[in-house]
Amino acid sequence: MKNILFAVCGLAPQVITETLYALFHEGKQAHAVHVIATRQGKDRLLSGLFDPGSKRLESLLADFGLSRTDIDFSPRNIHSLKNSSGVEIDDIVTPDDNEILLQTCLDLAFHFTINPDTAVWFLVAGGRKTMTSCLTLAAQLYGRRQDRLFHVLVSPEFENCRDFWFPPKKS
């Protein structure tokens, strides 16, 4: 069974690596990661995890004996919210922005859950409360027996630390 981590992310993309760490630590393998984000969130994800100088994702995977080829997670897996003109939304502040978010959550949840050979792990730990509410609703509407809803917490001393992405093997 292919496991898909499906997340919403705001301005703290660390929630993605913290969740992957927690899953790997429990012996669970995510085979793909898909993230819904605003333009600002997408930019933070790109610079934090996919910038050529950043080795955060590679380091996390290496700590668990994995490589980039073991997980389908690239910039194309970041689903940026866009208005009807195709312009990326900077933040979710209007009723229209919220509707776009909800429709994106529903569309992608439907797409990921249509295959009976996948398990979708809905991560509701990032972004605005509206983002997690919409993804939770999508999980309730489309979730199946094999799907899960996840939330992760980190210790308060790391919660607002921009340099903390996951607990490394070597301190």
Protein Blocks (a to p, Z undefined) as FASTA:
>chain_A
ZZdddddddfblklmmmmmmmmmmnopacfbdcddddfklmmmmmmmmmgmklcklmmmm
mmnopafklpccdfklpccdddfkopacfbdfbfklmmmmmmmmmmmmmmmmmpmkbccd
ddffecjfklmmmmmmmmmmmocfkbccddddddfklmmmmkbnbdcfbZZ
